[in-house]
Amino acid sequence: MLYWLHQTLDINILGYLTIRGGLAFFIALALTLFIMPFFIRWAQKTSSVQPINDWAPERHKEKASTPTMGGIVFIGATILASLLTIKFSNVYALTAIGTLILFSLIGFQDDYAKIRKNENLAGLKARTKLLLQIGAAVIIACSLCLYADFNTDLYVPFLKSPVMDMGVFAVVLWVLVIIATSNAVNLTDGLDGLATVPSLAALTSFVIIIYITGHVKFSAYLLMPNFNVGEVAIVAAALMGALTGFLWFNCHPAEVFMGDSGSLTVGAFLGYLAIISKSEILLLLIGSIFVIETLSVILQVGSFKLRKKRVFLMAPIHHHFEMKHWAENKIIVRFWIIAILSNLVALISLKIR
């Protein structure tokens, strides 16, 4: 709508991507801060609270009355803020919004099933959930190929030229990136604010990278690929604003959890951002906390199946530190520090090509 005002009423300031990105941030922030208290009260009245896994550390039992599904509020705020600020002719921005919608629907189904049965493990069956994620990821990847005619080259950090053209295999990689990142953020979302700040750090990096990638002069100066993806930075900025508003209520002790409707969606969106910015490999550094959490689960399961021994006291790894009696705040803040530092390194690497 704001871009339409720029074209129709000749309001030049609304033509700038940075202005519309800033407005998207604050619109989503304001919407989340305004709506979330009403949502929390509704969730408490309807017992839409977080079922706690029986295997979770004992101190998690006190969180059993905390409302969940907060993701539907901040994802909804993101979508509304984006629709008010993006240029509708940009396929990449529309696909970004499509990513938010598809994965929030999957997450909502999972959250609703858990709440209805009051059982943490009673959500969507693992196979059903994975199939829905694959279906959504295939739609997104094919949209890039069919409607955006997106480049299928693979770029590697520190190299100024693509290492190969993946061709049709690009779709396979993109689907894997989206699904893996979606589930990685979901695994990380186990403590108050633990997934929120690393997600904000990753979004900040991607906003910068996508803005550079969509800018002819900046991308040429930094020897980065150039695509018309700049509008997606507005959607990412809107999600940053919404997550900042959510963090107001999600910081320890949390008043609300994002649930799968939030974590699956944020993860899938980060995967999408990595794809359109040609940062699929750099995502390992940008999302370092999510990678560490996922690897801890893989190592734990693999070790137990092969050796009948556990590597960690409990996985994901944040539970390991809980079992070692670290204070929850200490675990959260230290993970935040790692996430912020790894994103700074990722941004520094853009200049080394």
N, C-alpha and C positions, 0 to 999 in steps of 0.2 A: 504494500500500500504506500509506504513512504517513497519507494522508487517511482511509483506511479505519480505521486505528487510532484516529484522532481521533474518528470517529463511533461506532465500536464500543466502545472502552474509555474514551471521554470524556476523551481526552488533549488538553486545549484548546490547548496550545502548538503542536500539529501542525496545527491549523486555520488558523494564520496563513500567508498566502502568502509573506511575507518569510522566515519560518523554514524553510519547505519549499524555497524558492528557494536559501537559503544551504546547506542540506543537499545539494541537488541539485548545487550548485557543487563542494562538497568531495568528494562521492561520485564524480563524474565525474573530478575532478582526481586522486583517489587511484587510481582504476581505470586511468587513462591512465599515470600514473607507474609503476604496478606492472606493467602488461601490455607497455608499449612496449619495454623491454629484451629481453624474450623474443621479441617480434615482430622487432626489429632483427636478433637472432642468427639467427632462422629465415629472414629475407629474405636475409641474407648467405650462408647455407648453400645456399639454393635459387636463388641468383643473381637474386632479385627486386629488381633494382637499376634506377636511372634511366638509360634510354637518352638520350644527349645529341644534340641536333640538330646536324647538320654546320654549320649557319649560325650557331650560337651563338658568342659570343666565346671565344677560345682558352682562357682560364683556366677555362672551364666543363668542359673535358675532364677535369680532376682530380676532378670530381664524379661521374664515370661509375660508380664503385663504391658510390655512396651508395644505401641501400635506399629504395624508394618505397612507395606505397600506405599510408602511415601514417594516412591518413584513415579507413581501415576500423576502426582502433583507437579513435581519439577520437570518431568518429561512433557506434560501438558503445557506448562508455562513456556518451555523451550520451543515447542511447536508453534504456539500462538505468537510468541515474540518474533520467531523466524518468519512466519507468514506476513507479519506486519512490516518487515524490513527488507526481505530479499527481493531480488529481481526474478520474476517468475519465468522468464525465458531461459534461465540457466538450468540445464539438465542436472548438473552436479549438485546444486543446492536442493532441487526437488528430490533427487535420489537420497540425499542426506536426511531429509524429512521422512521419506519413505522408510529408511532404515530405522529411525526412531519409532515410527508407528508399528512396523512389523514385529520388532523385538520386544516392544513394550506389551504388545498383545500376548506374546508367548509368555513373558514374565508374569503378566497379570493372571493368566490361566494357572500357572504354577502356584503363585501366591494364594489365589482363591481356593484352590484345592487343599492346600495346607491349612488354611484358616477354617474351612468348612469341616475338615476332619480333625482339626486340632492336633495335628501330628506333623512334625518337621519333615519326616521322610514320606509323607503321604501326598506329595505334589504330583506333577506329571511323571509318568514312568520315564526312566532314563532314555529308553529307546525312542519313545514318543517325542520327548523334549528335543533330542538330538535330530530327529527327522524334521521337526518343525524348524529348527535352527538351520539345518542344511537347505531346506526349501526356501526360507527367507534369504539366506546368503546367496543362493543360486539366482534368485530374482534380482538381487542387487547387482551381482557380478555381470549377469546377462544384460541388465539395463545399461551398464557402462559400455559394454561392447556394442550393443544394438543401437542405442539412442545417443550416446555420447561419443561413440567411435574412439574410445579411449586407447591410448598408447599401451602396448603390451610388453614394452621393454622392462628389463629388470635392472635396477640401479643398486649399487653397493656403496656404503659410506666410504669416503676418502677417494673414490674414483669419479672423475668428471664425466666419463662416458658410460653408457649402459653396457653390462657384461654380456647380455644376450637378449634376443627377442623370444619371449616365451610362447607366442602364438596362442593356440587354443588352451595350452596348459596354464595360461595366466588365470583363466577362470577357476581352475582347480586351486591354484595358490591363493587367490582372493577369497574363495569360499573357506579355505583352511584358516586364513588370517582372521576373518570375521568371527568364525566359530570359536577358534582358540582364544582370542582376546575376550570375547563375550563370557566364556566360561572361566577365564582367568580372573577377571574382575569379580565374578560371582563367588569364586573361592576366597578371594581376599576380603570380601565384605563379611567379616566375622566379629569385628570389634567396633566400638563407637567412633565413627569418622575415619576408620582405617582405610577404606577404599575411596573416600571422598576427596581427600587432599591429593593423593597420588593421581587421581583422575583429573583434578584441576591442574596439577603440574603438567601432565601429559597434554591436556587440552591447550594450555598456554604455549607449549612447544609447537603443537600442530597449527595453531592460529598463526604463529610467526612463519613457520615453514610454508603453509598454504598461501599466506599473503605474498611471500617471496616468489613462490612457484607461479602464482597468477600475475606477477608483475614483470613485464618484459625487461626493464632495465635492471632490477634487483637480481632476477634469476640469471641474467647474462653475466652480471658482475661476479656472482658467487658460483658460476659454472653449474647451475642447477637447471633441470628441465623446466620448460615453460608450458603451462596449460591454463585454460580459462576456468580455473577452479576458485578464484578469489572469493566468490559469493559464499562458498561453504564456510569461510572464516566467520561469516556473520552467524551462521547456525551454531558453529562451535562456540562463539562468544556468548550466544544466548544460553547454551548449556552451561557455560562457565558461570554466568549470572545466576541461573537456576540452582546449580550445585552450591554456590556460595550462600544463597538463601537457605538451602536445605541444611548446610553445615551449621547454621545458627541453631537449629533444633537437633542436629545429629551428633554434635560434639558431646564428649563425656560429661555427665551421664546422659545418654541419648533419650530424647523425648519421642523419637520416631526412627524407624529403620527404613531404608530404601526398598528392601525386599528384592525379589528377582525381577520385578517390573522395572526397577531402577538399575540394578547391577548388570543384568544381561544386556540391557539397552545401552548403557554407557560403554560397556566393553565392545559391543558390536559397532557402535559409532566410532570408537577409537580405531578399531580395525579398518573401518571405511576411510577414515582420515589418513591412515597410513598408506592405504592403497592409492588414493587420488593424489597424494603428495609424493608418491614413489619412495616411500620410507618404510617399506615392509620389513627390511632388515634392521633399520634404525629403530624400529618399534621395540626391539628387544632391549634397547637401552632406555628409550623413552618410558616404556612400561616395565622397568626393572623389578619393581615390587611385585607386580602381577606375575612376572616370569619366575621370580624366586618362590612365590607361594605355590605356583603350579608345579615347579620342579620338586618342591618338598613333598607334594602329594605323590608324584610319580615315583620318586625315590623310596618313599615309605611303602607304597603298595608293591613296587617291584622287589624290594628287599624282603618283605614279608612273604611274598609268594615263592621267591627263589631260595631264601636262607632261613625262613621262619623267624627272622629277627627284625626289629624295628630300628630305623636310623634315628628317628626323633621320638620323643616321649608321646607326641601326638601331632598329627598333620591336619590342616596346613600349619606352616611353621609358626604362625603367631600363637597357636595353641601350645606349641612346644615351650615357648617362653612363659606362657601362663602357668604351665605345669612346673616350671622352674621358679615360680612365685615372683616373677617380675610384676610390678604394678601395671595395671592396664594402660594408664596414661603414658608410662615410660615406653612400653611397646609401641603404642600408637605414634608418639612424637618421634621416636627413633626411626620408625619406618617412613614417616613423613620426610625426615631429613635425608634419608637415602634416596627417596623419590626425587626430591628437589635437586640434590647434587647430581644425580644421574641425568636429569633433564638439562642441567647446565652444561654438562659434558657433551650431551647430544647436540645442543645448539652450537657449542664451540666447534664441533666436528664439521659443521657446514662450511666453515672457512678453509678447512684442510682438504683440498681436493687436487 
